Amino acid sequence: MAEDGNVSTSDGDIEPMASAEPTEPATSEAETASPDAAAPELGGTWILNTGDGQISMVIYQSEDLLFGAANSETPKPWNGVVSGLVYGNELELQILSLQDGVLVSMLIAGTAAEGSITGTLVQSDSQGKVNKESVMGFLTSPDTSGYEPVDVPTAAMTAATVTPTPEIAATTEEETNEDGRKKPVDVVTLKDTIPYSPFEI
């Protein structure tokens, strides 16, 4: 069989087939975005409006960690400590306080934005009472130095019962004998005036 002169059979002239590489699927912007949005800046002094009144609060922030203090005049003046987390626009805060001798916990869960907080407040105490209500807060100042705790009256200390000391009857005038010498004292007659004696007279 005659070879075609126009066809070259040299191995050097044959190029290997390019290997097919898998292509990566296109990634949407939503998939490339970070799953956790940047936490809003919440540091400063706040006012929280609840169904029972207002709560003043100062928040310090370290990335997603929140901590600070809170106080209120209702139902009686109290001061408390604040701790919590913020992730994206979701917020959780807990306020612990001692109110009239009862330990009270307030848990706030909601959404946070620059300058505002909205959500639900659940209050429980060491006596088993639970209350749930809505809460809304707003930033009064980014400056934390203006926060001051309220004056909480200290509980009046119960006066210790003082046992009155029995009074010793006044000594009667000394009696003397005819010769001028003092008469001996019969101590048995004075036993009721002695407050305590380990020995029976």
Order of alpha helices (4+ residues) and beta strands (2+ residues): alpha-beta-beta-beta-beta-beta-beta-beta-beta
